[in-house]
């Protein structure tokens, strides 16, 4: 699925391996994990964090955007993605 043109998929360890993602930071307040590879920056997040165990994690490819400015410009991305997921069901 797409959020403002950015690809969003359900997170998996196999995705991390296949894309060569390297974990670079964790935001323990928002439950976000930041990854990067040669091509892009990625953010793992939990759009249904109120579910038992935090719900299924998702990951968004934010292209070559820097993390902090992208998040500042897309403050509501978690809720927006949540609505996209619910619409698919």
N, C-alpha and C positions, 0 to 999 in steps of 0.2 A: 504494500500500500504506500501511498505518498502523502506526506505532509508538506505543503508549500513546495513541492517538487523534490523533497528529500525522501529517500527510500527508508521505510520502516519495516522491520521484520521481527518475528519472535526470536528472541535470543537463544543461542545454543552453543555449547562448547565446540561442536563441529564447525560452526560458522567462524568462531574465533580462529580455529586452526586453518580452515580453508582460505580465509582472508588474510592470514598472517597478522592478526591484531595483537598489539602489545598493550597491556594495561599500564596506564601512566599515572592515574590518580583515582581516589575515591572520595566522593562527597557523602559523608555519613549522615548529614542532615536531611538531604533529599533522596538518599538511597540511589545515587547515580554513580556509575563507574565510567571513567573516561579511557578510551582506547585510541590508538592510531596505527596506521600502516603506511606504506609508501605513498598510497594514493589519497588517503582521506583521514578525517577525524570522526570518531564515533562516540555516542553516548548510550550506555545501557541504563534503562530506567524501568520503573514499575508503575504502569498506568492504573492498576487496580490494587494499590498498596494496602487498602483496607481488607482485602481478602486474606484468608488464612495463609501464612507463610509469605505474604507480600504479593501473592498472585503471580502470574507468569511474567517474566522479564521480557522486555522488547529492546531493540537497539535501533538507533537512527544514525544514518550516514550523513554527517553535516558537511561533506565535501572538504574543501581545504579551509573552511571557515575556522577561525580561532574560537575556542570554547566559550570564553567569557562574553565576548561581544555577541556571539550567536545566541547564547542563552538570554542575554539582555534584550535582544531584538525579538525573541520568541518565548517570552516568559510563560505563556500558557500552553506550550507545546504538549506537555503531558496530558492535560485535560482535552486538548484538541485531538490528540491521537486516541485517547480513550473513547471519544465520541465516534471516531472513524471505525474503531474496532467494534463497538456496539452496533453500529449501522450495518456491519458485515454479517452479523449473526442473525 
